[in-house]
Amino acid sequence: MAAPVAPAVDPSWQAAVFGWIASRKTYPEEARRRGEEGRVSIRFTVDRSGRVMEAAISGPSGSARLDEAALALLRQASLPAFPAAMTQPRITITTTMRYSLR
């Protein structure tokens, strides 16, 4: 008997989620003034309706302002709902947000 296969993540849904993040990410003004840059790794769980259930920093940037901006973006967010082909009740994603002044 074959092992159960985990439901696939629809690539177009994943692209829509990353597009949503990219279009709403803002650079904190205080961090910009101070020249703070970095990469924030963030892990978040989304339910079928697209609601972010939890979000946490999995790799800090070294700037509390940048880390907080990344968390604030995803806290209570409403992302695109799962397409019908994605049958799992929720999914956890880890991604990196880059904050660069260049």
Biopython code that builds the backbone (N, CA, C, O; Angstrom):
import numpy as np
from Bio.PDB.StructureBuilder import StructureBuilder

atoms = [
    (1, "MET", "N", (0.854, -1.189, 0.000)),
    (1, "MET", "CA", (0.000, 0.000, 0.000)),
    (1, "MET", "C", (0.894, 1.245, 0.000)),
    (1, "MET", "O", (1.830, 1.343, 0.794)),
    (2, "ALA", "N", (0.606, 2.174, -0.877)),
    (2, "ALA", "CA", (1.412, 3.387, -1.001)),
    (2, "ALA", "C", (1.110, 4.338, 0.153)),
    (2, "ALA", "O", (0.005, 4.365, 0.695)),
    (3, "ALA", "N", (2.120, 5.109, 0.506)),
    (3, "ALA", "CA", (1.947, 6.127, 1.544)),
    (3, "ALA", "C", (1.014, 7.214, 1.019)),
    (3, "ALA", "O", (1.012, 7.503, -0.177)),
    (4, "PRO", "N", (0.228, 7.811, 1.895)),
    (4, "PRO", "CA", (-0.658, 8.878, 1.433)),
    (4, "PRO", "C", (0.155, 10.066, 0.903)),
    (4, "PRO", "O", (1.209, 10.406, 1.440)),
    (5, "VAL", "N", (-0.350, 10.669, -0.135)),
    (5, "VAL", "CA", (0.321, 11.822, -0.732)),
    (5, "VAL", "C", (-0.292, 13.091, -0.160)),
    (5, "VAL", "O", (-1.513, 13.241, -0.126)),
    (6, "ALA", "N", (0.562, 13.998, 0.288)),
    (6, "ALA", "CA", (0.073, 15.266, 0.827)),
    (6, "ALA", "C", (-0.583, 16.068, -0.298)),
    (6, "ALA", "O", (-0.107, 16.040, -1.432)),
    (7, "PRO", "N", (-1.666, 16.777, 0.004)),
    (7, "PRO", "CA", (-2.302, 17.600, -1.020)),
    (7, "PRO", "C", (-1.298, 18.621, -1.567)),
    (7, "PRO", "O", (-0.508, 19.198, -0.819)),
    (8, "ALA", "N", (-1.347, 18.826, -2.854)),
    (8, "ALA", "CA", (-0.420, 19.768, -3.485)),
    (8, "ALA", "C", (-0.860, 21.203, -3.236)),
    (8, "ALA", "O", (-2.041, 21.489, -3.037)),
    (9, "VAL", "N", (0.113, 22.086, -3.253)),
    (9, "VAL", "CA", (-0.179, 23.513, -3.182)),
    (9, "VAL", "C", (-0.260, 24.008, -4.621)),
    (9, "VAL", "O", (0.678, 23.840, -5.400)),
    (10, "ASP", "N", (-1.374, 24.612, -4.960)),
    (10, "ASP", "CA", (-1.581, 25.121, -6.308)),
    (10, "ASP", "C", (-0.589, 26.259, -6.579)),
    (10, "ASP", "O", (-0.588, 27.253, -5.853)),
    (11, "PRO", "N", (0.254, 26.131, -7.611)),
    (11, "PRO", "CA", (1.260, 27.170, -7.877)),
    (11, "PRO", "C", (0.654, 28.546, -8.149)),
    (11, "PRO", "O", (1.246, 29.562, -7.785)),
    (12, "SER", "N", (-0.518, 28.592, -8.785)),
    (12, "SER", "CA", (-1.118, 29.905, -9.057)),
    (12, "SER", "C", (-1.629, 30.540, -7.759)),
    (12, "SER", "O", (-1.589, 31.761, -7.609)),
    (13, "TRP", "N", (-2.112, 29.711, -6.818)),
    (13, "TRP", "CA", (-2.525, 30.243, -5.512)),
    (13, "TRP", "C", (-1.312, 30.785, -4.768)),
    (13, "TRP", "O", (-1.351, 31.879, -4.203)),
    (14, "GLN", "N", (-0.230, 30.004, -4.774)),
    (14, "GLN", "CA", (0.986, 30.436, -4.086)),
    (14, "GLN", "C", (1.502, 31.748, -4.694)),
    (14, "GLN", "O", (1.921, 32.646, -3.965)),
    (15, "ALA", "N", (1.471, 31.855, -6.018)),
    (15, "ALA", "CA", (1.904, 33.091, -6.680)),
    (15, "ALA", "C", (1.003, 34.259, -6.274)),
    (15, "ALA", "O", (1.484, 35.377, -6.084)),
    (16, "ALA", "N", (-0.307, 34.004, -6.141)),
    (16, "ALA", "CA", (-1.241, 35.052, -5.729)),
    (16, "ALA", "C", (-0.944, 35.520, -4.303)),
    (16, "ALA", "O", (-1.021, 36.713, -4.010)),
    (17, "VAL", "N", (-0.607, 34.583, -3.423)),
    (17, "VAL", "CA", (-0.262, 34.940, -2.039)),
    (17, "VAL", "C", (0.999, 35.799, -2.014)),
    (17, "VAL", "O", (1.036, 36.830, -1.342)),
    (18, "PHE", "N", (2.029, 35.379, -2.744)),
    (18, "PHE", "CA", (3.271, 36.156, -2.749)),
    (18, "PHE", "C", (3.062, 37.512, -3.413)),
    (18, "PHE", "O", (3.690, 38.494, -3.019)),
    (19, "GLY", "N", (2.185, 37.579, -4.417)),
    (19, "GLY", "CA", (1.847, 38.860, -5.036)),
    (19, "GLY", "C", (1.126, 39.777, -4.063)),
    (19, "GLY", "O", (1.381, 40.980, -4.020)),
    (20, "TRP", "N", (0.206, 39.185, -3.267)),
    (20, "TRP", "CA", (-0.518, 39.954, -2.250)),
    (20, "TRP", "C", (0.478, 40.567, -1.267)),
    (20, "TRP", "O", (0.387, 41.750, -0.939)),
    (21, "ILE", "N", (1.428, 39.758, -0.801)),
    (21, "ILE", "CA", (2.433, 40.242, 0.153)),
    (21, "ILE", "C", (3.260, 41.362, -0.472)),
    (21, "ILE", "O", (3.442, 42.419, 0.131)),
    (22, "ALA", "N", (3.756, 41.125, -1.678)),
    (22, "ALA", "CA", (4.622, 42.110, -2.343)),
    (22, "ALA", "C", (3.897, 43.442, -2.564)),
    (22, "ALA", "O", (4.503, 44.506, -2.439)),
    (23, "SER", "N", (2.610, 43.384, -2.889)),
    (23, "SER", "CA", (1.874, 44.618, -3.183)),
    (23, "SER", "C", (1.525, 45.412, -1.928)),
    (23, "SER", "O", (1.198, 46.595, -2.021)),
    (24, "ARG", "N", (1.588, 44.783, -0.763)),
    (24, "ARG", "CA", (1.191, 45.458, 0.478)),
    (24, "ARG", "C", (2.344, 45.713, 1.443)),
    (24, "ARG", "O", (2.170, 46.401, 2.449)),
    (25, "LYS", "N", (3.499, 45.174, 1.149)),
    (25, "LYS", "CA", (4.650, 45.358, 2.045)),
    (25, "LYS", "C", (5.083, 46.826, 2.014)),
    (25, "LYS", "O", (5.228, 47.423, 0.947)),
    (26, "THR", "N", (5.283, 47.382, 3.185)),
    (26, "THR", "CA", (5.768, 48.759, 3.274)),
    (26, "THR", "C", (7.064, 48.783, 4.070)),
    (26, "THR", "O", (7.312, 47.934, 4.926)),
    (27, "TYR", "N", (7.877, 49.776, 3.765)),
    (27, "TYR", "CA", (9.155, 49.953, 4.468)),
    (27, "TYR", "C", (8.895, 50.900, 5.622)),
    (27, "TYR", "O", (8.467, 52.033, 5.398)),
    (28, "PRO", "N", (9.142, 50.468, 6.857)),
    (28, "PRO", "CA", (8.893, 51.363, 7.996)),
    (28, "PRO", "C", (9.731, 52.643, 7.871)),
    (28, "PRO", "O", (10.941, 52.582, 7.649)),
    (29, "GLU", "N", (9.084, 53.783, 8.012)),
    (29, "GLU", "CA", (9.769, 55.070, 7.817)),
    (29, "GLU", "C", (10.969, 55.232, 8.755)),
    (29, "GLU", "O", (12.025, 55.705, 8.336)),
    (30, "GLU", "N", (10.806, 54.842, 10.011)),
    (30, "GLU", "CA", (11.919, 54.968, 10.966)),
    (30, "GLU", "C", (13.095, 54.088, 10.552)),
    (30, "GLU", "O", (14.247, 54.505, 10.664)),
    (31, "ALA", "N", (12.818, 52.879, 10.076)),
    (31, "ALA", "CA", (13.884, 51.984, 9.608)),
    (31, "ALA", "C", (14.569, 52.589, 8.387)),
    (31, "ALA", "O", (15.790, 52.503, 8.256)),
    (32, "ARG", "N", (13.795, 53.198, 7.495)),
    (32, "ARG", "CA", (14.364, 53.852, 6.308)),
    (32, "ARG", "C", (15.299, 54.982, 6.731)),
    (32, "ARG", "O", (16.419, 55.088, 6.231)),
    (33, "ARG", "N", (14.831, 55.836, 7.665)),
    (33, "ARG", "CA", (15.656, 56.957, 8.143)),
    (33, "ARG", "C", (16.965, 56.476, 8.748)),
    (33, "ARG", "O", (18.004, 57.115, 8.585)),
    (34, "ARG", "N", (16.912, 55.343, 9.451)),
    (34, "ARG", "CA", (18.098, 54.817, 10.122)),
    (34, "ARG", "C", (18.960, 53.946, 9.206)),
    (34, "ARG", "O", (20.009, 53.454, 9.621)),
    (35, "GLY", "N", (18.519, 53.758, 7.965)),
    (35, "GLY", "CA", (19.296, 52.958, 7.023)),
    (35, "GLY", "C", (19.255, 51.465, 7.306)),
    (35, "GLY", "O", (20.158, 50.731, 6.906)),
    (36, "GLU", "N", (18.208, 51.010, 7.998)),
    (36, "GLU", "CA", (18.102, 49.593, 8.354)),
    (36, "GLU", "C", (17.637, 48.775, 7.151)),
    (36, "GLU", "O", (16.671, 49.131, 6.475)),
    (37, "GLU", "N", (18.337, 47.682, 6.899)),
    (37, "GLU", "CA", (17.996, 46.754, 5.836)),
    (37, "GLU", "C", (18.055, 45.342, 6.402)),
    (37, "GLU", "O", (18.646, 45.115, 7.458)),
    (38, "GLY", "N", (17.447, 44.405, 5.705)),
    (38, "GLY", "CA", (17.553, 43.023, 6.157)),
    (38, "GLY", "C", (16.549, 42.119, 5.484)),
    (38, "GLY", "O", (15.723, 42.547, 4.678)),
    (39, "ARG", "N", (16.650, 40.852, 5.844)),
    (39, "ARG", "CA", (15.735, 39.827, 5.363)),
    (39, "ARG", "C", (15.039, 39.209, 6.568)),
    (39, "ARG", "O", (15.686, 38.750, 7.509)),
    (40, "VAL", "N", (13.733, 39.206, 6.525)),
    (40, "VAL", "CA", (12.924, 38.635, 7.597)),
    (40, "VAL", "C", (12.331, 37.329, 7.078)),
    (40, "VAL", "O", (11.610, 37.327, 6.080)),
    (41, "SER", "N", (12.630, 36.223, 7.749)),
    (41, "SER", "CA", (11.950, 34.965, 7.432)),
    (41, "SER", "C", (10.739, 34.870, 8.341)),
    (41, "SER", "O", (10.832, 35.030, 9.558)),
    (42, "ILE", "N", (9.602, 34.605, 7.715)),
    (42, "ILE", "CA", (8.365, 34.566, 8.474)),
    (42, "ILE", "C", (7.584, 33.308, 8.110)),
    (42, "ILE", "O", (7.511, 32.913, 6.946)),
    (43, "ARG", "N", (7.012, 32.697, 9.123)),
    (43, "ARG", "CA", (6.213, 31.476, 8.944)),
    (43, "ARG", "C", (4.776, 31.820, 9.339)),
    (43, "ARG", "O", (4.524, 32.381, 10.406)),
    (44, "PHE", "N", (3.844, 31.470, 8.453)),
    (44, "PHE", "CA", (2.446, 31.771, 8.753)),
    (44, "PHE", "C", (1.545, 30.642, 8.284)),
    (44, "PHE", "O", (1.852, 29.931, 7.328)),
    (45, "THR", "N", (0.419, 30.495, 8.986)),
    (45, "THR", "CA", (-0.555, 29.452, 8.685)),
    (45, "THR", "C", (-1.830, 30.113, 8.173)),
    (45, "THR", "O", (-2.343, 31.060, 8.769)),
    (46, "VAL", "N", (-2.329, 29.590, 7.054)),
    (46, "VAL", "CA", (-3.504, 30.124, 6.376)),
    (46, "VAL", "C", (-4.583, 29.043, 6.348)),
    (46, "VAL", "O", (-4.286, 27.878, 6.084)),
    (47, "ASP", "N", (-5.835, 29.425, 6.620)),
    (47, "ASP", "CA", (-6.923, 28.447, 6.489)),
    (47, "ASP", "C", (-7.523, 28.517, 5.081)),
    (47, "ASP", "O", (-7.133, 29.361, 4.274)),
    (48, "ARG", "N", (-8.461, 27.636, 4.801)),
    (48, "ARG", "CA", (-9.034, 27.521, 3.449)),
    (48, "ARG", "C", (-9.613, 28.839, 2.923)),
    (48, "ARG", "O", (-9.570, 29.107, 1.722)),
    (49, "SER", "N", (-10.147, 29.649, 3.818)),
    (49, "SER", "CA", (-10.774, 30.907, 3.401)),
    (49, "SER", "C", (-9.737, 31.993, 3.113)),
    (49, "SER", "O", (-10.078, 33.056, 2.595)),
    (50, "GLY", "N", (-8.464, 31.727, 3.451)),
    (50, "GLY", "CA", (-7.413, 32.713, 3.234)),
    (50, "GLY", "C", (-7.048, 33.515, 4.470)),
    (50, "GLY", "O", (-6.197, 34.403, 4.419)),
    (51, "ARG", "N", (-7.704, 33.191, 5.590)),
    (51, "ARG", "CA", (-7.415, 33.928, 6.833)),
    (51, "ARG", "C", (-6.099, 33.450, 7.432)),
    (51, "ARG", "O", (-5.870, 32.247, 7.560)),
    (52, "VAL", "N", (-5.235, 34.395, 7.800)),
    (52, "VAL", "CA", (-3.985, 34.039, 8.469)),
    (52, "VAL", "C", (-4.319, 33.753, 9.922)),
    (52, "VAL", "O", (-4.811, 34.621, 10.643)),
    (53, "MET", "N", (-4.044, 32.519, 10.346)),
    (53, "MET", "CA", (-4.383, 32.085, 11.698)),
    (53, "MET", "C", (-3.276, 32.411, 12.687)),
    (53, "MET", "O", (-3.538, 32.732, 13.846)),
    (54, "GLU", "N", (-2.043, 32.326, 12.220)),
    (54, "GLU", "CA", (-0.908, 32.690, 13.073)),
    (54, "GLU", "C", (0.260, 33.061, 12.183)),
    (54, "GLU", "O", (0.373, 32.606, 11.045)),
    (55, "ALA", "N", (1.134, 33.908, 12.734)),
    (55, "ALA", "CA", (2.336, 34.333, 12.021)),
    (55, "ALA", "C", (3.441, 34.525, 13.045)),
    (55, "ALA", "O", (3.201, 35.024, 14.145)),
    (56, "ALA", "N", (4.655, 34.127, 12.680)),
    (56, "ALA", "CA", (5.794, 34.246, 13.592)),
    (56, "ALA", "C", (7.071, 34.453, 12.782)),
    (56, "ALA", "O", (7.187, 33.995, 11.645)),
    (57, "ILE", "N", (8.011, 35.145, 13.387)),
    (57, "ILE", "CA", (9.322, 35.330, 12.765)),
    (57, "ILE", "C", (10.104, 34.033, 12.946)),
    (57, "ILE", "O", (10.264, 33.551, 14.067)),
    (58, "SER", "N", (10.588, 33.472, 11.846)),
    (58, "SER", "CA", (11.408, 32.262, 11.949)),
    (58, "SER", "C", (12.885, 32.576, 11.738)),
    (58, "SER", "O", (13.749, 31.762, 12.062)),
    (59, "GLY", "N", (13.171, 33.747, 11.198)),
    (59, "GLY", "CA", (14.550, 34.205, 11.030)),
    (59, "GLY", "C", (14.557, 35.715, 11.065)),
    (59, "GLY", "O", (14.189, 36.353, 10.079)),
    (60, "PRO", "N", (14.974, 36.315, 12.196)),
    (60, "PRO", "CA", (14.921, 37.773, 12.329)),
    (60, "PRO", "C", (15.920, 38.473, 11.407)),
    (60, "PRO", "O", (16.939, 37.904, 11.015)),
    (61, "SER", "N", (15.598, 39.722, 11.076)),
    (61, "SER", "CA", (16.419, 40.516, 10.159)),
    (61, "SER", "C", (17.579, 41.207, 10.871)),
    (61, "SER", "O", (18.549, 41.620, 10.235)),
    (62, "GLY", "N", (17.473, 41.330, 12.187)),
    (62, "GLY", "CA", (18.441, 42.143, 12.923)),
    (62, "GLY", "C", (17.880, 43.523, 13.224)),
    (62, "GLY", "O", (18.491, 44.296, 13.961)),
    (63, "SER", "N", (16.708, 43.841, 12.653)),
    (63, "SER", "CA", (16.028, 45.111, 12.918)),
    (63, "SER", "C", (14.637, 44.799, 13.463)),
    (63, "SER", "O", (13.812, 44.194, 12.778)),
    (64, "ALA", "N", (14.390, 45.214, 14.692)),
    (64, "ALA", "CA", (13.068, 44.980, 15.279)),
    (64, "ALA", "C", (11.984, 45.671, 14.457)),
    (64, "ALA", "O", (10.868, 45.161, 14.356)),
    (65, "ARG", "N", (12.299, 46.828, 13.867)),
    (65, "ARG", "CA", (11.303, 47.558, 13.066)),
    (65, "ARG", "C", (10.900, 46.765, 11.822)),
    (65, "ARG", "O", (9.717, 46.682, 11.491)),
    (66, "LEU", "N", (11.879, 46.190, 11.140)),
    (66, "LEU", "CA", (11.582, 45.403, 9.943)),
    (66, "LEU", "C", (10.828, 44.126, 10.312)),
    (66, "LEU", "O", (9.871, 43.744, 9.638)),
    (67, "ASP", "N", (11.269, 43.468, 11.389)),
    (67, "ASP", "CA", (10.581, 42.243, 11.830)),
    (67, "ASP", "C", (9.120, 42.548, 12.154)),
    (67, "ASP", "O", (8.225, 41.804, 11.754)),
    (68, "GLU", "N", (8.880, 43.631, 12.872)),
    (68, "GLU", "CA", (7.515, 43.986, 13.267)),
    (68, "GLU", "C", (6.673, 44.345, 12.047)),
    (68, "GLU", "O", (5.490, 44.010, 11.997)),
    (69, "ALA", "N", (7.265, 45.020, 11.066)),
    (69, "ALA", "CA", (6.513, 45.376, 9.851)),
    (69, "ALA", "C", (6.073, 44.118, 9.113)),
    (69, "ALA", "O", (4.947, 44.046, 8.622)),
    (70, "ALA", "N", (6.958, 43.124, 9.032)),
    (70, "ALA", "CA", (6.619, 41.871, 8.354)),
    (70, "ALA", "C", (5.495, 41.147, 9.099)),
    (70, "ALA", "O", (4.549, 40.656, 8.482)),
    (71, "LEU", "N", (5.604, 41.086, 10.420)),
    (71, "LEU", "CA", (4.557, 40.434, 11.221)),
    (71, "LEU", "C", (3.226, 41.178, 11.101)),
    (71, "LEU", "O", (2.174, 40.560, 10.936)),
    (72, "ALA", "N", (3.282, 42.510, 11.185)),
    (72, "ALA", "CA", (2.059, 43.311, 11.134)),
    (72, "ALA", "C", (1.330, 43.113, 9.809)),
    (72, "ALA", "O", (0.100, 43.117, 9.770)),
    (73, "LEU", "N", (2.079, 42.941, 8.730)),
    (73, "LEU", "CA", (1.463, 42.734, 7.423)),
    (73, "LEU", "C", (0.600, 41.474, 7.413)),
    (73, "LEU", "O", (-0.490, 41.465, 6.840)),
    (74, "LEU", "N", (1.090, 40.419, 8.046)),
    (74, "LEU", "CA", (0.389, 39.139, 7.975)),
    (74, "LEU", "C", (-0.605, 38.898, 9.103)),
    (74, "LEU", "O", (-1.525, 38.094, 8.953)),
    (75, "ARG", "N", (-0.435, 39.581, 10.224)),
    (75, "ARG", "CA", (-1.380, 39.398, 11.328)),
    (75, "ARG", "C", (-2.777, 39.776, 10.873)),
    (75, "ARG", "O", (-2.979, 40.872, 10.349)),
    (76, "GLN", "N", (-3.724, 38.909, 11.057)),
    (76, "GLN", "CA", (-5.122, 39.183, 10.724)),
    (76, "GLN", "C", (-5.354, 39.420, 9.230)),
    (76, "GLN", "O", (-6.389, 39.974, 8.857)),
    (77, "ALA", "N", (-4.417, 39.014, 8.367)),
    (77, "ALA", "CA", (-4.557, 39.245, 6.926)),
    (77, "ALA", "C", (-5.604, 38.318, 6.328)),
    (77, "ALA", "O", (-5.880, 37.238, 6.851)),
    (78, "SER", "N", (-6.179, 38.767, 5.223)),
    (78, "SER", "CA", (-7.074, 37.936, 4.422)),
    (78, "SER", "C", (-6.415, 37.735, 3.061)),
    (78, "SER", "O", (-6.432, 38.622, 2.207)),
    (79, "LEU", "N", (-5.841, 36.565, 2.879)),
    (79, "LEU", "CA", (-5.161, 36.211, 1.643)),
    (79, "LEU", "C", (-6.159, 35.537, 0.701)),
    (79, "LEU", "O", (-7.291, 35.266, 1.101)),
    (80, "PRO", "N", (-5.760, 35.263, -0.543)),
    (80, "PRO", "CA", (-6.676, 34.556, -1.444)),
    (80, "PRO", "C", (-7.103, 33.205, -0.846)),
    (80, "PRO", "O", (-6.296, 32.499, -0.240)),
    (81, "ALA", "N", (-8.377, 32.865, -1.027)),
    (81, "ALA", "CA", (-8.900, 31.571, -0.559)),
    (81, "ALA", "C", (-8.297, 30.438, -1.390)),
    (81, "ALA", "O", (-7.878, 30.644, -2.529)),
    (82, "PHE", "N", (-8.261, 29.250, -0.809)),
    (82, "PHE", "CA", (-7.727, 28.086, -1.523)),
    (82, "PHE", "C", (-8.618, 27.758, -2.724)),
    (82, "PHE", "O", (-9.841, 27.873, -2.638)),
    (83, "PRO", "N", (-8.016, 27.353, -3.830)),
    (83, "PRO", "CA", (-8.829, 26.815, -4.924)),
    (83, "PRO", "C", (-9.354, 25.431, -4.525)),
    (83, "PRO", "O", (-8.833, 24.809, -3.600)),
    (84, "ALA", "N", (-10.371, 24.960, -5.217)),
    (84, "ALA", "CA", (-11.014, 23.677, -4.880)),
    (84, "ALA", "C", (-10.029, 22.513, -4.872)),
    (84, "ALA", "O", (-10.202, 21.569, -4.101)),
    (85, "ALA", "N", (-8.995, 22.564, -5.720)),
    (85, "ALA", "CA", (-8.042, 21.452, -5.814)),
    (85, "ALA", "C", (-7.177, 21.313, -4.562)),
    (85, "ALA", "O", (-6.610, 20.250, -4.310)),
    (86, "MET", "N", (-7.077, 22.376, -3.790)),
    (86, "MET", "CA", (-6.307, 22.312, -2.541)),
    (86, "MET", "C", (-7.264, 21.885, -1.434)),
    (86, "MET", "O", (-8.071, 22.683, -0.958)),
    (87, "THR", "N", (-7.169, 20.624, -1.031)),
    (87, "THR", "CA", (-8.164, 20.059, -0.115)),
    (87, "THR", "C", (-7.780, 20.145, 1.357)),
    (87, "THR", "O", (-8.601, 19.850, 2.227)),
    (88, "GLN", "N", (-6.548, 20.544, 1.648)),
    (88, "GLN", "CA", (-6.133, 20.604, 3.055)),
    (88, "GLN", "C", (-6.891, 21.711, 3.791)),
    (88, "GLN", "O", (-7.284, 22.708, 3.185)),
    (89, "PRO", "N", (-7.095, 21.531, 5.113)),
    (89, "PRO", "CA", (-7.835, 22.536, 5.886)),
    (89, "PRO", "C", (-7.025, 23.815, 6.118)),
    (89, "PRO", "O", (-7.593, 24.893, 6.289)),
    (90, "ARG", "N", (-5.705, 23.687, 6.122)),
    (90, "ARG", "CA", (-4.829, 24.855, 6.326)),
    (90, "ARG", "C", (-3.453, 24.508, 5.774)),
    (90, "ARG", "O", (-3.143, 23.345, 5.516)),
    (91, "ILE", "N", (-2.646, 25.526, 5.602)),
    (91, "ILE", "CA", (-1.285, 25.311, 5.115)),
    (91, "ILE", "C", (-0.365, 26.287, 5.827)),
    (91, "ILE", "O", (-0.752, 27.420, 6.112)),
    (92, "THR", "N", (0.852, 25.845, 6.113)),
    (92, "THR", "CA", (1.849, 26.711, 6.724)),
    (92, "THR", "C", (2.925, 27.002, 5.683)),
    (92, "THR", "O", (3.457, 26.094, 5.044)),
    (93, "ILE", "N", (3.229, 28.271, 5.528)),
    (93, "ILE", "CA", (4.199, 28.741, 4.541)),
    (93, "ILE", "C", (5.318, 29.465, 5.274)),
    (93, "ILE", "O", (5.070, 30.199, 6.230)),
    (94, "THR", "N", (6.547, 29.256, 4.824)),
    (94, "THR", "CA", (7.672, 30.060, 5.298)),
    (94, "THR", "C", (8.220, 30.802, 4.093)),
    (94, "THR", "O", (8.493, 30.205, 3.052)),
    (95, "THR", "N", (8.378, 32.103, 4.243)),
    (95, "THR", "CA", (8.918, 32.919, 3.155)),
    (95, "THR", "C", (9.840, 33.976, 3.730)),
    (95, "THR", "O", (9.873, 34.199, 4.940)),
    (96, "THR", "N", (10.582, 34.619, 2.857)),
    (96, "THR", "CA", (11.498, 35.690, 3.272)),
    (96, "THR", "C", (11.070, 36.982, 2.635)),
    (96, "THR", "O", (10.809, 37.042, 1.434)),
    (97, "MET", "N", (10.997, 38.020, 3.447)),
    (97, "MET", "CA", (10.720, 39.373, 2.945)),
    (97, "MET", "C", (12.029, 40.147, 2.997)),
    (97, "MET", "O", (12.688, 40.212, 4.035)),
    (98, "ARG", "N", (12.390, 40.725, 1.875)),
    (98, "ARG", "CA", (13.635, 41.494, 1.808)),
    (98, "ARG", "C", (13.325, 42.980, 1.895)),
    (98, "ARG", "O", (12.452, 43.491, 1.193)),
    (99, "TYR", "N", (14.040, 43.650, 2.751)),
    (99, "TYR", "CA", (13.931, 45.093, 2.895)),
    (99, "TYR", "C", (15.270, 45.678, 2.496)),
    (99, "TYR", "O", (16.268, 45.505, 3.196)),
    (100, "SER", "N", (15.290, 46.377, 1.361)),
    (100, "SER", "CA", (16.535, 46.951, 0.856)),
    (100, "SER", "C", (16.279, 48.384, 0.428)),
    (100, "SER", "O", (15.262, 48.675, -0.202)),
    (101, "LEU", "N", (17.188, 49.273, 0.764)),
    (101, "LEU", "CA", (17.049, 50.692, 0.403)),
    (101, "LEU", "C", (17.597, 50.965, -0.997)),
    (101, "LEU", "O", (17.461, 52.082, -1.496)),
    (102, "ARG", "N", (18.207, 49.983, -1.635)),
    (102, "ARG", "CA", (18.746, 50.202, -2.982)),
    (102, "ARG", "C", (17.719, 49.904, -4.039)),
    (102, "ARG", "O", (18.003, 50.035, -5.230)),
]
sb = StructureBuilder()
sb.init_structure("model")
sb.init_model(0)
sb.init_chain("A")
sb.init_seg("    ")
for serial, (resi, resn, name, xyz) in enumerate(atoms, 1):
    if name == "N":
        sb.init_residue(resn, " ", resi, " ")
    sb.init_atom(name, np.array(xyz, "f"), 0.0, 1.0, " ", f" {name:<3s}", serial, name[0])
structure = sb.get_structure()
